[in-house]
Amino acid sequence: MSEKALSRFRQPISVPGRRLVHHIPLPFVLKKVTGGGQRSVNQEIPLIPFIDFLLCIVLFLLASFSATGELPVDKNVQLPKAENVLDMTDAPIVAVTGTQILVDGTAAGSTRTIEEANRLQRIDELFNILKNKRELWKQVNPGRAFPGIAVLQIDRRVPALVVKSVFQTAAMSGYPSISFQVGRLGKPGG
Amino acid sequence: MAGIDVGGGHGGKRSLNHEIPLIPFIDFLLCLVAFLLVTAVWTQMARINANAKVPGPPRDDEPDEIKPEKELHVEMRGDRKFQLVWKEGATVVNTIDVEKKQVDVGSEGDFRYPALAEKVASEWKSSGSHRSPSDTKFDRAVLHTDNSTPFSEVIAVIDAVYTPQRDFTFGGKTEKVPAFNLTFAVN
């Protein structure tokens, strides 16, 4: 009996490790079968938790989705909040920011003259712009009744005198149904 | 990749195992997320209605005499109390005082007048004229305010006036709307 065979007999349990194709005495085969001494770079990406995560985001965004869109509010305007409100409507927006009055983003006068006079008065520039808008609407929609709705986007700190002046000016220029843009406040217990 | 393994596929039959194409599904979900994020609305805007007391266009069937309707005048110029005055034309029908008790809401300086809201609601229940859902007219409220009053305070009072709600049928659809239609007093 050879010595090698004897040693195998004495050690029936051999050291664990790779055995297949290891007997081929070629370096490139040996390199391949031992994995080149490196760990495999292939990795399984756990896609199922990723899809679950995406589905949760989709459901949340769908739940908070609003098809009515949103009106841009100037960052300097702090709107007050109210409970008993209506949904927004498509109408010309008269914004009062600081001392400036804007109609759909276009300058339409200043509040300084009202504050200096300290009395309710018509704002001529605003009046003309709104009147022109009304005329334009009637030309574009002949035969249809003019809704006469305007939305006032007014900062919470603006004094009532300015609010009333803008309100009356809008009414005189053909917009008697006026809405104040506000933030929606949750009803108590609702 | 995800797959469905139901066994089979032996004995010359077609395999029943299927690979679910997850990559297009993930692409679809990502597109959906991107669209929803772009169109997402994080602030809830709304409007509160007011009406200017302006005459409408002349009608053929103009009545000879218009009976003055009852109006609720809300006087908010006092420091300590609101005054609710029911008027029929120039005649004062009833006057009610309500304590000016401000209740803060949230942390952004918003506030409410729940006592005023409660009183206006009870007044409308007892004295309101337009209650039928088919009635196209609304009870009128007139707000008297000081020139220097901040707009947030005006809105808090308007919000209280709009607390009583009634059914309103329009175009076969009935919905809850504020019972009062508010306008500003010029003086």
HADDOCK unambig.tbl for C-alpha pairs under 7 A between the chains (distance, minus, plus):
assign (segid A and resid 51 and name CA) (segid B and resid 26 and name CA) 6.67 0.50 0.50
assign (segid A and resid 54 and name CA) (segid B and resid 29 and name CA) 6.54 0.50 0.50
assign (segid A and resid 57 and name CA) (segid B and resid 33 and name CA) 6.94 0.50 0.50
assign (segid A and resid 58 and name CA) (segid B and resid 32 and name CA) 6.90 0.50 0.50
assign (segid A and resid 58 and name CA) (segid B and resid 33 and name CA) 5.65 0.50 0.50
assign (segid A and resid 61 and name CA) (segid B and resid 36 and name CA) 5.94 0.50 0.50
assign (segid A and resid 65 and name CA) (segid B and resid 40 and name CA) 5.91 0.50 0.50
assign (segid A and resid 65 and name CA) (segid B and resid 41 and name CA) 6.88 0.50 0.50
assign (segid A and resid 66 and name CA) (segid B and resid 41 and name CA) 6.51 0.50 0.50
assign (segid A and resid 70 and name CA) (segid B and resid 41 and name CA) 6.84 0.50 0.50
assign (segid A and resid 80 and name CA) (segid B and resid 110 and name CA) 6.74 0.50 0.50
assign (segid A and resid 80 and name CA) (segid B and resid 152 and name CA) 5.36 0.50 0.50
assign (segid A and resid 81 and name CA) (segid B and resid 110 and name CA) 6.57 0.50 0.50
assign (segid A and resid 82 and name CA) (segid B and resid 156 and name CA) 6.86 0.50 0.50
assign (segid A and resid 82 and name CA) (segid B and resid 159 and name CA) 5.95 0.50 0.50
assign (segid A and resid 83 and name CA) (segid B and resid 159 and name CA) 6.56 0.50 0.50
assign (segid A and resid 84 and name CA) (segid B and resid 159 and name CA) 5.87 0.50 0.50
assign (segid A and resid 84 and name CA) (segid B and resid 162 and name CA) 6.14 0.50 0.50
assign (segid A and resid 84 and name CA) (segid B and resid 163 and name CA) 6.33 0.50 0.50
assign (segid A and resid 85 and name CA) (segid B and resid 46 and name CA) 6.05 0.50 0.50
assign (segid A and resid 85 and name CA) (segid B and resid 47 and name CA) 5.56 0.50 0.50
assign (segid A and resid 85 and name CA) (segid B and resid 48 and name CA) 5.04 0.50 0.50
assign (segid A and resid 86 and name CA) (segid B and resid 46 and name CA) 5.79 0.50 0.50
assign (segid A and resid 86 and name CA) (segid B and resid 47 and name CA) 5.30 0.50 0.50
assign (segid A and resid 86 and name CA) (segid B and resid 48 and name CA) 6.13 0.50 0.50
assign (segid A and resid 87 and name CA) (segid B and resid 46 and name CA) 5.07 0.50 0.50
assign (segid A and resid 87 and name CA) (segid B and resid 47 and name CA) 6.23 0.50 0.50
assign (segid A and resid 88 and name CA) (segid B and resid 45 and name CA) 6.96 0.50 0.50
assign (segid A and resid 88 and name CA) (segid B and resid 46 and name CA) 5.10 0.50 0.50
assign (segid A and resid 88 and name CA) (segid B and resid 47 and name CA) 5.71 0.50 0.50
assign (segid A and resid 156 and name CA) (segid B and resid 150 and name CA) 6.53 0.50 0.50
assign (segid A and resid 156 and name CA) (segid B and resid 151 and name CA) 4.96 0.50 0.50
assign (segid A and resid 156 and name CA) (segid B and resid 152 and name CA) 4.65 0.50 0.50
assign (segid A and resid 157 and name CA) (segid B and resid 150 and name CA) 5.17 0.50 0.50
assign (segid A and resid 157 and name CA) (segid B and resid 151 and name CA) 5.88 0.50 0.50
assign (segid A and resid 157 and name CA) (segid B and resid 152 and name CA) 6.72 0.50 0.50
assign (segid A and resid 158 and name CA) (segid B and resid 150 and name CA) 5.60 0.50 0.50
assign (segid A and resid 158 and name CA) (segid B and resid 151 and name CA) 5.53 0.50 0.50
assign (segid A and resid 159 and name CA) (segid B and resid 147 and name CA) 6.42 0.50 0.50
assign (segid A and resid 159 and name CA) (segid B and resid 148 and name CA) 4.97 0.50 0.50
assign (segid A and resid 159 and name CA) (segid B and resid 149 and name CA) 5.40 0.50 0.50
assign (segid A and resid 159 and name CA) (segid B and resid 150 and name CA) 4.54 0.50 0.50
assign (segid A and resid 159 and name CA) (segid B and resid 151 and name CA) 5.81 0.50 0.50
assign (segid A and resid 160 and name CA) (segid B and resid 146 and name CA) 6.87 0.50 0.50
assign (segid A and resid 160 and name CA) (segid B and resid 147 and name CA) 5.01 0.50 0.50
assign (segid A and resid 160 and name CA) (segid B and resid 148 and name CA) 5.78 0.50 0.50
assign (segid A and resid 160 and name CA) (segid B and resid 149 and name CA) 5.28 0.50 0.50
assign (segid A and resid 160 and name CA) (segid B and resid 150 and name CA) 5.84 0.50 0.50
assign (segid A and resid 160 and name CA) (segid B and resid 151 and name CA) 5.69 0.50 0.50
assign (segid A and resid 161 and name CA) (segid B and resid 147 and name CA) 4.37 0.50 0.50
assign (segid A and resid 161 and name CA) (segid B and resid 148 and name CA) 6.48 0.50 0.50
assign (segid A and resid 171 and name CA) (segid B and resid 52 and name CA) 5.98 0.50 0.50
assign (segid A and resid 176 and name CA) (segid B and resid 51 and name CA) 5.91 0.50 0.50
assign (segid A and resid 176 and name CA) (segid B and resid 52 and name CA) 4.92 0.50 0.50
assign (segid A and resid 176 and name CA) (segid B and resid 54 and name CA) 6.67 0.50 0.50
assign (segid A and resid 177 and name CA) (segid B and resid 50 and name CA) 6.42 0.50 0.50
assign (segid A and resid 177 and name CA) (segid B and resid 51 and name CA) 4.88 0.50 0.50
assign (segid A and resid 177 and name CA) (segid B and resid 52 and name CA) 6.43 0.50 0.50
assign (segid A and resid 178 and name CA) (segid B and resid 49 and name CA) 6.07 0.50 0.50
assign (segid A and resid 178 and name CA) (segid B and resid 50 and name CA) 5.31 0.50 0.50
assign (segid A and resid 178 and name CA) (segid B and resid 51 and name CA) 5.81 0.50 0.50
assign (segid A and resid 179 and name CA) (segid B and resid 47 and name CA) 5.71 0.50 0.50
assign (segid A and resid 179 and name CA) (segid B and resid 48 and name CA) 5.37 0.50 0.50
assign (segid A and resid 179 and name CA) (segid B and resid 49 and name CA) 4.30 0.50 0.50
assign (segid A and resid 179 and name CA) (segid B and resid 50 and name CA) 5.74 0.50 0.50
assign (segid A and resid 180 and name CA) (segid B and resid 47 and name CA) 5.30 0.50 0.50
assign (segid A and resid 180 and name CA) (segid B and resid 48 and name CA) 5.16 0.50 0.50
assign (segid A and resid 180 and name CA) (segid B and resid 49 and name CA) 6.31 0.50 0.50
assign (segid A and resid 181 and name CA) (segid B and resid 46 and name CA) 5.88 0.50 0.50
assign (segid A and resid 181 and name CA) (segid B and resid 47 and name CA) 4.41 0.50 0.50
assign (segid A and resid 181 and name CA) (segid B and resid 48 and name CA) 6.51 0.50 0.50
assign (segid A and resid 182 and name CA) (segid B and resid 45 and name CA) 6.08 0.50 0.50
assign (segid A and resid 182 and name CA) (segid B and resid 46 and name CA) 5.42 0.50 0.50
assign (segid A and resid 182 and name CA) (segid B and resid 47 and name CA) 5.45 0.50 0.50
assign (segid A and resid 182 and name CA) (segid B and resid 48 and name CA) 6.90 0.50 0.50
assign (segid A and resid 183 and name CA) (segid B and resid 44 and name CA) 6.06 0.50 0.50
assign (segid A and resid 183 and name CA) (segid B and resid 45 and name CA) 4.86 0.50 0.50
assign (segid A and resid 183 and name CA) (segid B and resid 46 and name CA) 5.86 0.50 0.50
assign (segid A and resid 184 and name CA) (segid B and resid 44 and name CA) 5.64 0.50 0.50
assign (segid A and resid 184 and name CA) (segid B and resid 45 and name CA) 5.81 0.50 0.50
assign (segid A and resid 184 and name CA) (segid B and resid 46 and name CA) 5.80 0.50 0.50
